[in-house]
Amino acid sequence: MTRRGPRLEVDVLLDPTTSAVTDAELEVTALLKLRLDVPADSAPVPLHVMIAPLGPGAGNAAAVFRSFEALRPGDRVSFPGGRTHTLVAGESPDALRALTEDAFTRPEDNAAAALAHGRDALLADRRTDAAHRLIIVAHSPIVEATEPLLNAASALTEKHFGLDVVTTTPSMDLGMMIRLANLGGGDVAFVEGVAALETNMRDRIGRLTQQHLIDPRLELEFVPGVVPGRMFRAAPGAVFLGNVRLTPTDRRLVLDPGPVVAGHEPQFLVTLTLPRRRVGRYRLLEVSARHRAGHRFVTCHQASVVHQVTDDPTLLGYVEAGVVAARDRVEPAGWVEEAARAFLEGDHRRVATTLERMARRLSELGRSADAQATIDARGRYLRSGHLDRNELNRLRRLAGGA
């Protein structure tokens, strides 16, 4: 009897699924929901997590240490300076206390160095059956140049090592941190105080120890004529990933969803522009889900996304509520980044109109407090002509991205 292993599956919802014949282009939205199917006799894979403290924050050591209670025998924890410990059967996480305290009293002062040290520590682990992840715990804002940071993060994620950032400072450049973390399918969290840090790290480590698949990947291949537009991560958290850019010879897009565990299953939302079409059923994109088994990647799910064009009015009018709800949830994240980009480009009118549009939509969705906070931010911008980092961070947290 062949033993069935965990499977990564993808549910795709499309809105609208059916459209009338038209001479114009049409925009549809696809929501891709990853789902983990785990047999009852399957055990989670071992975990290797690298903790990189950044900036002075010795008081955070105890909160991070207490999150290690979820670790199991075989799990490995690394800190900067080549300090690594693997838990053995019968050993409690207390063995990690001194290492944690030492790491937080001698933190990194350079984010690019933290990324590089994380890559080296995780790369030294030759186990192909383990999940690897770097968590940066930042207590001070990062003021480094963008390109070195992106290069260091890319060197980490090219080895399929994940990246998360937890920060305790409200003046962190969350926009940059989100860009870095997205390279490794990770997320960014701003927490206020030691208690919130401990809660976040406990939840985070707990999820990481429940992984059954190593290096999951979601691959989208768009049919010629279909033009992808905006890409969002809809869960966990609402993050604008950017506008999709394809080359004429490669119409594939590979997404790193990060850890996929029960109750923490990622979702992605992408807009698609379709050319004018006659009556018929049309394939829009191919979806594949893969993960690493040993030294190779295996495909565990494939599906086609199909759209119907009809001249029968009885087939029209269906709205996919799940897609609409996800779109409402993620759009504010896109508007915040649009406002940030417009400010950097000196387009002050676009900043004001983007924030106005965001406030109006939040009000329509019944999020009156968030709408008022956006209106207040717009008012401050109109008076000062400046959109500072703290203001953008407040809007990003409001939008659900950190």
N, C-alpha and C positions, 0 to 999 in steps of 0.2 A: 504494500500500500504506500503510495507516494504522500509524503507529508506536505501539507499546504502551508506556505509561508505567508507573511504579511503582504498585502497588496495596496498599492496606491492607486486610487481610482479618481476620475474627474467627472463631475456633473456639470453640464453646460446649459445655461439658461439664456435665451435670446429674446430681445424685445426691440421691435416687434418680430414675431416669428413669421408673420404673413403680411404682405403689402400689396397694395393695388398697383396695377400697371401705370407707369408715369414716365414722362419725358425727362424728369429731373433725377439728379443723384439722390440717394437715400442714405441716411445715417441710422445704423442699428447699434445696439449695445449688447455685448456678450459678457456674462458673468460666469467665471470658471471657479468651481468649488472643489477643492481637493478633499478626498475622503479616504480614511485609513481603515482597511479591513484586516483585523488582527485575529488569528485563530486563538482559541482559549489556551492552548498549550505553548504559545509563543512567548519568549522572554525578551525584554528590552536589551539593546546592545550596550556594551560598555561605553563609558563617557570619559573623555579627556578634556578638561576645561582649564584654560589659562586665565588667571585673574591678574589684570594689570592696573594697579592703582595709579592715578594720574593727578598730580598736584597734592599739596598738603591736606591730609584728611585722616590722621591717625585714629581719630574717634570713630571712624567707619569700620575699623577692623573687626570689632566684636559682632557687629550686625552682619557682616559678610561671613564671618566664621560660623555663626549660628545657622546660616543657610545650608551648610555642608551636612546637616543631619540627614538629608535625603540621599546622600551618596551611599553606594553599595560596594562590597568587595569587588575589586577589579577596576573600579573607577579611579581616575588619576587627576590630580590637581597640580598645576605648575604656577610658579610666580617668577617675576623677572630675576635675572641673576643665575639662571640654570637650576633653580630649586624646584624639585619635583617629588611628589610623594604618591605612591599607589597604595590604596587601601587593600589590606588582606583580610581573609575571613577571620571574624572574631575581633577585629580592630575597630575602635570607635573613631569618629572624626576628631576626637581630642588631639590626635597626633598632628593635626593640621593647625592647632592654635598658635604655636610659636612661629611657624612659617608665615601665617597670615599677619600676625602682629608685626613681624619683622618687615614684611613687604610694604605694609602701610606706613611704617615709620621711615622707609626709604623709597618713596614713590618715584615713578617716572616723572620727568618734567617736560617731556617731549612726546607728543602723540605719535609722530612717525616712528620714533624709537620704540614706543610701546607696541605698535603694529609689527615692526620688524622682529622684536624679541618674541612676540606671540607666535609669529610664523615659525621662527627657529625652534621654539620649544615644542610646538605641535608637530613639526616636521621630524623631530627626533623620535617620535612615537611611531614605530614601524607596524603597529597593529592595523590590519586592513578591516578588522571587524568592529572598530570603535568609531564613535562619532566625536568630532573635534570642534571646539568652539573657543573663541577668545571673547572675554567680557572685560571691557574697559570701565572702571569705576572712577569717574572724573569728579574731582572736588574743586577744580578751577577751570575757567574758560580756556579754550584753545585758540591761540592767536597765530598759528603757523600758516605758511603759504599753502594755497589749495593744491597745487600740482604735486608737491612731495607727499602730501597726505594721501591723495588719490592713488599715486604710484605705490605707496607702501600698502594701502588697503588692497589694491589689485594684486600685488605680489602674494598677499595672504589668501585672498579668495580664489586665485588661480589654482591653488592647491586644494580647493574645496573645503577650506576651513571657514566656519561661520563666524560672524562678528555681531556683538551686541554692545550698546553703550548705555550705561546708567549714570546720570549726572545729578549732583546735588546742588548745582549752581544755576540760578535763573538766567545768568548772563552768558551761558554757553551758546555757541553758534549752532543751534539745533538744526538749522538747514544743512550745514556742512555735515554734521553728525548723521543726519538721516541719509545723505548721499553716500557716506562711507558704509553705514550699516546695510543699506540696500544692496551693496555689492555682494554681501555675504548672506543675503536672505534674513537679515536680522532686524531688530527694532531698537528704537531709542526711547528711553524713559527719563523724564525729569521727576525727581522725588524730593519732597521737602522734609528734611529731618531724618534722624537715625532710624526711628521706628518705621517710617515709610520705606527707607532703604532696605531694612531687614525683610519687610513684607514682600517687596519686589524681588529681592534676591532669592528668598525662599520659594516663591512661585516659579521663578526662572529656573533655578537648579532642579526643582521638582519636575518641571516639564522636560528638561533636558535628559533626566534619567529615565524618562518613559518613551524614548525613541526606539522604534523597531526597524526603521529603515535608515541607511547611511546615504548621505548626499542626494536627497531627492531632487529631481529636476522636472520642470514643466516646459515642454517644447511646443511652440505654435508655428505652423507653416501656413502662410496666407496664400490663397489662390490668386493667380495673376488677375488684375483688375480690381481686386479688393484692396482698399487703402486703409491701413490701421492708423488710428489717430492718437488719442490720449490713453495712457495706461496708468491704472491705479492698483494699489493693493487695498482691497476692501476689508480684509481681516487677516491677522489681528491688527487693529489700528487702521486709520485711514491715511494713506500715504500716496501722494502724487509721484509716480515714477518717471513721468516725462512724456514727451511726444515720441512715438515710435518712428524710427528711421530705418528703412530697409534699403539694400542695394539691389540693382537690377539683376544680379546673379545669385543673390541669397535672400530668400523671402522667409527665413526662419528667425524666430525670436526664442531664446532660451532664458527661462526665469528660474531663479533660486528661491524656492518658497520658504527656506529655513526649516526648522524642526516641524514635523507633522505628527502630532500626537492626538489622542482622543480628547475632544473638547477644545482643541487648539488647532483647528484645521484651516489653513490659509485659503483666501479667496482673492481672485484678481478680476478686474473689470477693464475692458478695452472697448473703445468706440471704433466702428468700422464704417467707411464710406463705400457704398456700392454704386456701380454705374447703372445707367438706364437698362432695363431688361424687359423681355417679353414674358408671357405666362410660362411658368415652369418652376421646377425646384432646382436651386443652385447651391453648390458646395461653396462655403466661405473660407473655411480653414480646417486643417487637420490638427488634432490635439494628441500629444503623446506624454505619458508620465513614465519617468525612469528613476532608477536608483542604482547605487553601486553595490555589487556583490563581489567581494574579493577585490581583484584588480580590474574588473570590467563593469560596464554599465549594462543593465538589463532593462528592457521595455516591459512594463507590466500593464499598460493601458493605452489603447488607441481609439480615437473616435473622430467622426466627421461632424462639422457644424453646418447645417443646411438651412437655407432661407427659401420661402415660397413666395412667388409672385402670382397673383390671381386676378381674374376679372369677375369673380363671384363675390358679391357684397356680403353674402351670408358667412363667408369665411374670414371677414375682417373684424377689427374692433377688439381683438383679444390683447390684453395687457399683462405682461409677466410681472407680477407684483414684486417678486424677489429682486428682479433687476432694478426696478424703480426705487425700491427701498435702499439698495446698495448704492445706486447713483446719487440719491439724496444724501447719503452718509459720506461719500468720498468727495463730492464736488467742492466743498469748502476748502479741503486741503489743496486742491488745484488752484483755487482763487488766491490763497495766501501766497503760494509760490509765484503766481502771476504778478501779484502786487510787489513782491520782493524783487522780481526781475525788472519790472517796470521802473522801480525806484533806482536800481543800479544803472539803468539805461537813461535816466533823467527824464522819463516820460511821466510827468506829474499828473497829467489829465488821466492817464490809464490807471495810475495808482488809485485816484479818487473814485473813478467809475467802477473799478474792480471791487473795491471795498463796499461801495454803495450796492452793487449787484449782489454781493455776498450777504450783506445785511438784509436786503429785501427777501432773498430766498430763505434765509434762516427764519425770518418772520413768518413766511408762508408755511414753513414746516412746523410752526408752533414752538420754535426755540427762541422765545422772546428775550430771555436773558442774554443768550449768545448774540442775538441780533443787536441788542442795545450795546453790548461790549464792542461789537464791530463798528457801530455808528460812532461810539465814543472815540475809538481808535482813528477813524476817518476824520473826526473833528480835530483831534490833536494834530493829525498830519496836515490838515488844511491851515491850521494856525502856525505851525512851526516849519512846514516844508521838509520835515525829516521823519524817516521811518526807521527808528533805531532797532538794535538787536533784541532788546527786551520786549519792545512792542510786537515785533514779529514772532517772538517766542510765545507770547501770550496768545496770539492768533493761531499759531500752530497747535498749541495745547487745546485751544477751543475747538479746532478742527479735528482733533483726535489723533494727531500724528505723533505725539510724544507725552 
